[in-house]
Amino acid sequence: MDEMKELGHLWADTPEATERDLTIARAALVSRIARPERRRPLRFRLAASLAHARRRYTVRLAAVGVLAVALTAAIIAAQVGLGGQEAPLGAPPASAQSVLEQAARAAAGQRDLVPGPGQYVHTKTRVQRMLYTQNPSTEQLLTALVTADEERWEPADPDKPWLNRERAESATGPVPRWLWDKGVEDTLYESSCPGRRAYVRLGAWPTDAAGVRAKLAAQAGTDPLRMWSELKQLVAESVIRPILSAALFQVASDLDGIRLIPDAVDAAGRPGVAVAMDEGKGRRSELIFDRRTYLYLGERTVNTSDVQVKAPGGVYTTPKGTATGTAVLTVELVAALPEVSPKASRLRIPC
């Protein structure tokens, strides 16, 4: 059997793949090979893996050098097994720098979202944040970790309003539900200043690492922690402009103080690998990426010790290990705003 000829037939009539397709297909194939069906011959395992990848991603072999590499790696892994055990693939990354390099490549393979006339950029996130409040009856200080879904609609047209929507879904801690569950909360913003919209503001940024590094330094200075704090915010916004994300990850890889967190979980409960920096005062902030594709999942801040917070009512303590953050769930273009709640807050922001 001429296996390479068969592989050529397999993808002969399928369209060209994008970089994002290749990144995801390669991850799926490697993951499949790393968990082989031991009782089946190698060539059947490879054929099953290839069929699985083709059903999901329709990637043409002629356009994909990386799949050939993945197949070679699979054969080598089977050949070097000791005592009947096959060597595992997909070893954890060696450093924070290697994670960010992979993340930059993954982001560069995605397309920027550019809304057309009348369209909106719709972003959906899952958020975990601390609530500091006081029981009005007993004056007891209370804390809770609240999980909420948040959505944002930004218009392409500068004269149209944008909408933020929030709905708290759950809370941990001794806070009564009526203090954290406010139902659907809509806030409609208006401004004649186009720079208020994230995709407009991000459009002014360069997309090469050197240009991004220079602009960051001009805004935040050269202190690594200050640059990291500014960079984190830009990464969260640039999910609509992945080409900028790629440059940001390259800049982050050069910062002193970054380190690898092999196991992290985002606000949506998805496992990943993180790059982190200690912020001092008992806090560590992280950028979290998918373990296989290295696509950005979100960010979080973890208490590395008990932290005291001054808030209305007094001083509150959040324990070591508490994590807050944001997970990106959906980024897309839509044709219109949803129906706005009649109880929506309406704010006009001056330029």
C-alpha positions, 0 to 999 in steps of 0.5 A: 500500500502506497500510504503517501499516495492514499494521503494525497487522495484524501485531501485532493478535493478540499480547500486551502487551510488557514493558519488557524485551521492548521494550528487547531488540526495539528493540536487535535491530531497530536492529541489523538496520537498521544492516546493510541488504541493499543490493540490496533496496528499503527497504520490503522491508528494513524488512518483513524487519526487522519480521518478524524482530523479531516472530518473536523477541519478539511485541511489539504495535505499539499498545503500542510507541512506541519501534518507531515511533521506530526505523522513523523513524530507519531511513528517515532513515538511508536518506535521508541516506546520502552517495554510496550509503553509508547512515548507521550507527545505534547510535553508541557512547555519548558518556559514562559517564553516558549508559551508566549512564542507559541501564543504569538504564532497562534494569534498571527493565524487568526483574522482581525474583526473589522465591522462594516457599516451598521455592524457591531462587535459582540464580545461575551465573557465570563467574569469572576470578581469579589463583592465586598458588602455589608449586611444592612441589618447586622452591619456584618462585613461580607465577601463573595466571589461572584461569577457573571456573564458579561456582553458588550456590543460596539458599533462600527458607526461613531454616532451609535451607542454601545451596550454593556450587559451583565447577569450574575450567575452564582456566588460563593460566600455568606452573602444573601442572594438579593445582595448579588443577584440584580438580574440583567443589568444593561448600560447604554453608553453614548459618546461623540468620541470615536476613540472610546470604542476599543477596535478604533483605539486599537487600530492606532497601534502598530503590529510589529513587536518593536513598534508595540514595545516602543509605544508601551514604553512611552505610555507606561515607562520601562519598568517591567511590572508597569509594562506588564499591567498595560500589556495585560489590558491591551491583550484583553481588548485585542481579542478583536485584533489578533495581529496586535495580540501576536505582537503583544505576546512577543513583547511580553516574552522579553519582560523580566519577571515572567514565569510559567504556571503549568496548570491554570483554570480560567473564569469559565473553568477551562484548563490551560497553561499560564504566563504570570508575573508577581505584582507584589502585595500578595497578588500574581496576575496571569495570562491563560492559554489553551494547552494544545492550540495556545489560543488566548483564553483569558486572564486572572489574578491569584492571591498568593497570601491573604489580602486585605482590601479597604472598601465601603464599610471597613476592611475586608480579607480575601484568603490566599488562593482566591482567583478573579479574572475574565474568560473570553467566550465569544468574539463575533460581528452581529447586525444589530443591538439586542433589545435593551432592558427598559431599566437600562442605565443610560450614560453619555461620556464626553470626549 
